[in-house]
Amino acid sequence: MADKKIKILCVEDEIDIRSNISDILRDEGYEVIEAGNGYEGFELFLNERPDLIISDIMMPELDGFGLLKFVRDAEGFKNSTIPFIFLTALGQKDNVIKGVNLTANDYLVKPIDFDLLIAKVKEKTTNYLRIESFHQGQINNIKNQISLILPKDSLNYLDVITEIAGKLKDEPYGSFPHRLYLDEIKKIYLNSLNLRTTIHNYLDKDVVDFKLNANEENINLADFLENFTKNIDKDLSSRIIFSNIHNINLLPSVKIDKIVLIDALGNIIFEMLKNADEKATISIGAMLDHLKQIVIIINLNSEKNLDVSQINNSKISRILDKQNCRFEVVEKRKNTAVVIIPDFRLL
């Protein structure tokens, strides 16, 4: 953690102020990414995963309060603990109180005292990285102990079963009265070998590391989709229709980084609707395909004959690649796109 370059997200609609803050912080050795409003800031937050956010309160489109709520509602350890510093005009005491109630960590009054800014940034990031390091240490400790969960004698018992089945399949005491006995013993022998291999594989450090990812959660897809619509713009959510939500509820749960899925779906819906008519709607459904993958189907219902293959496929694909998911536009239905979650993410 000590060698990590700290990344700061600066969200401010006034370009001069944003540039001054960013330049000062870069001079101090921080990596800084910039956004002009809350929506841009949240997009960068999802993609860049900064270590601290500095945000103005009064901004167009989505203000600082809205950005803070989006970040905290995104769930996950990192999102609930990331330091958030508000910028506010002198005398706006109510804004400061509201920000604190929304779990902001600190605030700075404009015009900004840059020495104080640097001091606050150092304090917040030092505490945050220490907590994050402690949290990661706990996760690693759990991973290292997983091999101890299995009783020591388990593999010995399995070895006895394998050894006996291996002997019996060679019929050392004479032929079995029916050949089906031999077939069943061979099955016992092969499955005992497979079970031993599976146990060893799942105790392998790399496999454990993949299976236990702090950023991933076990989610019910129906619950996720409903919560997704609750946390986006109301005008946008009113144009989203779920098809067969009962069937979606019957699908297996998914182990995935929820932030990646939120980011991808948000981009798909925005891209689909930005050139559509005002009455256009999005219908979302999901199914299990023949390869045991979950396919989320996003369909654009519009009076215009729009081809959704023109949307920014590469950006959405890059987002989903982080979780080995795929994005495709249905070739024979140009108003439909799909997100494919691979079978190994299903529980």
N, C-alpha and C positions, 0 to 999 in steps of 0.2 A: 504493500500500500504506500510505502514511503516514496517509491519511485514514480508513482502515478501522477500524471499531470492533471491538475484539477480543472474540470470543465464547468464553466458558468454560463447560464442562459440569461441574457439581458433583454427584457421586453419593455419597450418604450416607443411611443408613437412620435415623439419629437426627435428628429434625426440628430440634431446637434448634441442634445443631452445624451442620447444613446451612444453616439460616437465618442464623446468625452469619457463616459464611463468605461466603454469597451477598451479604448486606448490606454487608459490608466491601468486597468486590470491586466491587459496584455503586457504592459511594461513591468508589471509585478510577476510575470511568469505564468499567468493563468491562460488557459484556452477559453476563448469567448465566442459564443454564437449569438446572433442578434435576431430579434423579431420586432415587427412594428405594431402588433396588436395581440390580443389574447389567443385568437384562433391560430395565428402563425406560431405563437409561442408554444401552444399545446402540441402542435404538429412536430415542432423541433424537440420538445420534451420527449415525445414518444419515440422519435427516431434516434436522438442523440444521447439520451439518458444522462443529463447533466448532474453535477454534484451540488449545485446551488442555483437558485433562481432569484434574480432581482427584477422586480416588475413595478411599473407605474400603476397607479390605481385607475385614474380616469383615462380611458382609451376608447376609440371607436370599435364597433363590431362586437368585441368581447372585452370587458374591463378586467382589471386585476383581480377583483373578487371572483368573477366567473372563471378565470384561469386557475386560481387557487382551488376552487371547488372541483374543477375538472381533474386537476392533478391528484387531489386527495381521494376523489371518487374512483380514480383509476385502480385503486387497491394495490396490494403488494407492499412488502416491507419498505422498499426504496421510495415508493411514492408517498407513503404515510410519514416518512421521516425526513425527506429532503428539505434542507433549510430554505425558507422563503422570506425574502426581504422586500417590503413594500416601499415605494417612493411616494411621498405625499407632499402637497403644498402646505406651507406654514398656516397654522390655524385650523386645519381640517381634523380636529380631534375625534369627531364621530367616525371618520374613515379609519383612523388608527384603531379605535375600539372595535369596530366591525371586523377589521382585519385580524386582530388578535383572537376574537371569538371564532373566526374561521380557521384558526390554527396557523396564522402567519407567525414567523419566529421573531421578526424584528421590523423596524421601519427607519427610514431616513427622510429628513425634511429637506425640501428644495428651497433655495439653491444648495446643492450637495457639498458637504465638507468631505473632500476626497480622502483626507487622512483618516477620518472617522469611517468612511466606506471601507477602506482597506483593512482597518482594524476589525470591523464587524465581519467582513468576509473571511479573514484569517480565523477568527474565533469560531464562526459557524462551521466552516469546512473542517477545521481540526476536530471539533466535537463530532461532527457527522461521520467523518472517515474513521474515527476511533470506534464509534458505535457500529458502523458497517463492518469494520474489521472483526470486532467481537462477535457479531452476528454470523459472519462467514466462518469464523473459527468454531462456533457451535455446530454449524452445519457439517464442517469437515470432521469434527469429533464424532458426530452421529454416523457419518459415512464410514469412518475407520472402525466403528464398533459393530457394524452390521454383521461382519463375519462371525462375531461372538454370539449372535442371537441363536444361531443354529446349534443345538445340543452336540457336544463333542462326539457322542457315540452314534449319531445319525448315519454318518458315512460308513461306519463299521457295520451297522445293521444292514445297510444297503449292499455292502460288499459281500456279506454272507448270502443274501438273496441271489446276487449275481453269480456267485460261485456255485451254489447249489443248482440253480437253473442251468448254468453252463454245463454242469456234469450230467444232469438229467436229460438234456437234449441229445446227448450222445448215447442214450439208452444203455448205461453200464450194467443194469440188472436184467437185461433182456428186453425184447420188444414189448411195446405197449399194446394192450388189447385192441385199442382203436387209434388210428393215426391222428385223430383230432386232439388226443391228449398231448402228443408231441408238438402239434401246432400251437397249442395254448402255452406250453412250457417255453417254446421259442419266443412267443410274445412277451412272456414274463422276463426272459433273459434280455431281449432287445430293449424293452422299456426300462429295465433297471439300469442299463448302460446309458440310455438317453436321460434318465432322471439324474444320474451322477454328473453327466456333462452339463445339464441345465443348472444344477446347484453350483458347480464350479464357475460357470459363466456368470451367474448372477451375484457371485461373491467377488468377481473380478473388479478391481478398483475403477477401471474405465467404465464398466457397465453401471456400477453403482453411481458414479459421477453423472452419467447420462440420465439415469432414472431419477436421481434426487437433484433437481434443479430448483434453486430458490425462487427463480422468476416464473416457474411454471405452476399451474394449479389444476386440480381435477374439477372440471366444470360440467354442469348439465347444460346442453346446448340451448334448450328451450328457455331456461332461466337466464342464460347469458344474453340471448337475443332480446328478451323482454327488458332486461336491465339496460342493454345497449340503447334501446329507443328512449328509455326514460331519461337518459343522461345526455342526449343530444338536443339540439335546438327544437323547440316545440313545433314550429312550422314545418321543419323537416320530418320530425317523427310522425306528424299527422298524415304524411304522404306514404308511410310505410305500412304494408299489410302483410300479416303472416298467413301463409297457407298451410293448413293441416298442422297447427301447433301441437295438437294431441299426438300426432305421429312423430313429430320432432322430439317430444318428451319421452318417447319409447326408445330413442336411439341411445347407443352406449355413451357413457361419459367420456370426456376427452381430457387428456393431460397436455396442456399447452400454455404458452405465455399469453395471457389474456390481452395484454397491451398490444401485442402484434396483431391479434385478431381484430381488436377495436380499430386500430389504425388502418388496417386493410379494408375492412367493411366501410369505414367512414370515407375513405378515398374513393371506393367503388361507387357508393351512393352519390357522393358529391359530383363525380365525373359523369355519372349517368344523367343526373338531373340538371346539370348546368346549362345544357343546350335544349332541354325539353320544354314543353309548354307548361303553364302554371298549374294545369289540372293533372299533369302526369303523376303517376304513383309508382312505387316500387313494391313488388311482392317478393317475399323471402320464404323459401321452403328448404327442406333438407331431406336427404334419403341416404340409405346405405346401399352402395353399388355392388356389383358382382365380385369386385376385388376386396370387399369388406372395408372400403374407404367411405368416410362421410363426405357427401357432396352437398355443399350449401348452394342453393340455386337462387340467383338474384335476377328478377325479371323486370324490365322497364315497360310500363303500360302508358303509352303516349299517343296523342293524336298525330304527332309527327312520325314519319317513318325514319326513325333514327337508327344508325348503325353503331352499337356500343363498342365495336372493335376499334373505333377511333380514339377511345379513351387511353390514358397513359398506362398501357399494360406493363411497361418495363418498371415503372416506379412501384406499382402494386406487387409485381412479381418479386422485386427486391425485398419488399417488406415481408412477404410470406416465405421467402427463401430462408429467413432466419429460423423458421420452425419446420423446414422441409415440406411446407405446404405449396400448392400450385394454384395459379389463377389462369383461367381460360375463358375465351368467348366461344359460345356454342356456334359451330360453323353453320348449321342449317337454320339457326334462329338468332339473327343478328341483334335482337333486343335482349338477349339473355347471356349472363356470365355466370361462371361457377367458381367456387373456392373448394379445393379438394384437400381434405385432411387425411393423411396416410394412415393405414391400418395400425402401424405400431404406436400411434398416439391414442388409440382407442383403448378403453379400460373394460 
